[in-house]
Amino acid sequence: DLGPCPKIHDDTCKQEWQVYDKKHRYSFENEFFRTLERLIGELDRRIKRGHERLDHQDDEVTVSVPDENKDKIDTINQRCDQIVKEIEQLGEEGRIDDANTLMKTLEGLKQEKEILLRVPNMDVRERRMKVCETCGAFLVIGDTEKRTASHLDGKQHQGYR
């Protein structure tokens, strides 16, 4: 937020400015352009930071597994550990066929675990964000049209547009 403009906005001043010699206008216009360039630079940095933040969050996203699946996954992990020990023992005893049978069971348990981990999680999907390329605000992907329109009509977005 830039706050209120510190400059004087007066109709008589505007008329004087329009009559003012163009040679003297140059320094004021340069100051104005420097201010605009500073604002654009700050916005570009904010958009870049927003993209970096979202990329960083995407790397850290861990799917929250429901409690009922956590218990099943813990049970599967314990069973897998037991089967691995049994396979090692059977391999040492030379019972390769029995070890191969247990390997197939182990692969089935791992697939079951993957299925439990892949359960769609609505909370993660709802929190997927993107950065508005105009004003740098964070927007929810797939948000309602009303909220998107509200953002597009908002003061911040309109100000940078």
C-alpha positions in Angstrom: 0.0 0.0 0.0 1.5 3.3 -1.1 -0.7 5.3 1.2 -2.0 8.8 0.3 -0.1 10.7 -2.4 2.2 13.3 -0.8 1.8 15.6 -3.8 -0.6 18.5 -4.1 -3.6 17.8 -6.4 -5.2 21.2 -7.3 -6.9 22.3 -10.4 -5.2 25.7 -10.5 -1.8 24.0 -10.1 -2.7 21.7 -13.0 -3.5 24.7 -15.2 -0.2 26.3 -14.3 1.6 23.1 -15.1 0.1 22.9 -18.5 1.3 26.4 -19.3 4.7 25.8 -17.7 7.7 25.7 -20.0 8.5 22.1 -21.2 12.2 22.6 -20.4 11.3 22.8 -16.7 8.8 20.0 -16.8 11.6 17.5 -17.6 13.0 17.1 -14.0 9.5 16.5 -12.6 8.7 13.9 -15.3 12.0 12.2 -14.6 11.2 12.0 -10.9 7.8 10.5 -11.8 9.3 7.9 -14.1 11.8 6.9 -11.5 9.0 6.5 -9.0 7.1 4.3 -11.5 10.2 2.2 -12.3 10.8 1.7 -8.5 7.2 0.5 -8.1 7.5 -1.8 -11.1 10.8 -3.2 -9.8 9.2 -3.8 -6.3 6.3 -5.6 -7.9 8.5 -7.8 -10.1 10.5 -8.8 -7.0 7.3 -9.6 -5.2 6.0 -11.7 -8.0 9.4 -13.5 -8.2 9.4 -14.1 -4.5 5.9 -15.5 -4.7 6.9 -17.9 -7.4 9.9 -19.0 -5.4 7.8 -19.5 -2.3 5.3 -21.6 -4.2 8.1 -23.7 -5.7 9.5 -24.2 -2.3 6.1 -25.2 -0.9 5.6 -27.6 -3.7 8.9 -29.3 -2.8 7.8 -29.6 0.8 4.2 -30.7 0.2 3.6 -33.9 2.1 0.3 -35.6 1.6 -1.6 -35.8 4.8 -2.8 -39.4 5.2 -6.1 -40.0 7.0 -5.8 -41.7 10.4 -7.5 -44.9 9.3 -4.9 -45.2 6.5 -2.0 -44.4 8.8 -2.9 -47.5 10.9 -3.1 -49.7 7.9 0.2 -48.3 6.6 1.9 -49.0 9.9 0.5 -52.5 9.9 1.8 -53.0 6.4 5.2 -51.6 7.3 5.5 -54.0 10.3 4.4 -56.9 8.1 7.0 -56.0 5.4 9.8 -55.9 8.0 8.8 -59.4 9.2 8.6 -60.7 5.7 12.1 -59.3 4.9 13.5 -61.0 7.9 11.8 -64.3 6.9 13.2 -63.9 3.3 16.7 -63.4 4.6 16.4 -66.4 6.9 15.0 -68.6 4.0 17.8 -67.4 1.7 20.4 -68.4 4.3 18.8 -71.8 4.6 18.8 -72.2 0.8 15.0 -72.3 0.4 14.9 -70.0 -2.6 11.4 -71.0 -3.8 9.9 -70.2 -0.5 11.8 -66.9 -0.4 10.5 -66.0 -3.9 6.9 -66.7 -2.8 7.4 -64.3 0.1 8.9 -61.7 -2.3 5.7 -61.7 -4.3 3.7 -61.2 -1.1 6.0 -58.4 -0.1 5.5 -56.7 -3.6 1.7 -57.0 -3.1 2.0 -55.3 0.3 4.1 -52.5 -1.2 1.5 -51.9 -3.9 -1.3 -51.9 -1.3 0.7 -49.3 0.7 1.1 -47.1 -2.5 -2.6 -47.2 -3.1 -3.3 -46.1 0.5 -0.8 -43.2 0.1 -2.4 -42.1 -3.2 -5.8 -41.5 -1.8 -6.8 -38.1 -3.0 -6.5 -35.5 -0.3 -8.9 -32.6 -0.7 -7.0 -30.3 1.7 -3.8 -30.3 -0.4 -5.6 -29.9 -3.7 -7.6 -27.0 -2.3 -4.5 -25.2 -1.1 -2.8 -25.2 -4.5 -1.9 -21.6 -5.2 -0.6 -19.4 -8.1 0.8 -15.9 -8.2 -1.2 -13.2 -10.1 1.2 -11.9 -12.8 -0.4 -8.5 -12.6 -0.3 -7.6 -8.9 1.6 -10.4 -7.2 -1.3 -11.6 -5.0 -1.7 -15.3 -4.2 -4.7 -16.9 -5.9 -6.2 -20.3 -5.2 -6.2 -22.5 -8.3 -9.7 -23.6 -9.2 -11.3 -21.0 -7.0 -14.9 -19.9 -7.6 -15.5 -17.5 -10.4 -17.0 -15.0 -7.9 -13.7 -14.9 -5.9 -11.6 -14.6 -9.0 -13.8 -11.8 -10.4 -13.6 -10.1 -7.0 -9.8 -10.2 -7.2 -9.7 -8.9 -10.7 -12.0 -6.0 -9.8 -10.1 -5.3 -6.6 -8.2 -2.1 -5.9 -4.8 -3.7 -5.7 -5.1 -5.6 -9.0 -6.7 -2.6 -10.8 -4.0 -0.3 -9.5 -1.2 -2.4 -11.0 -3.1 -3.0 -14.2 
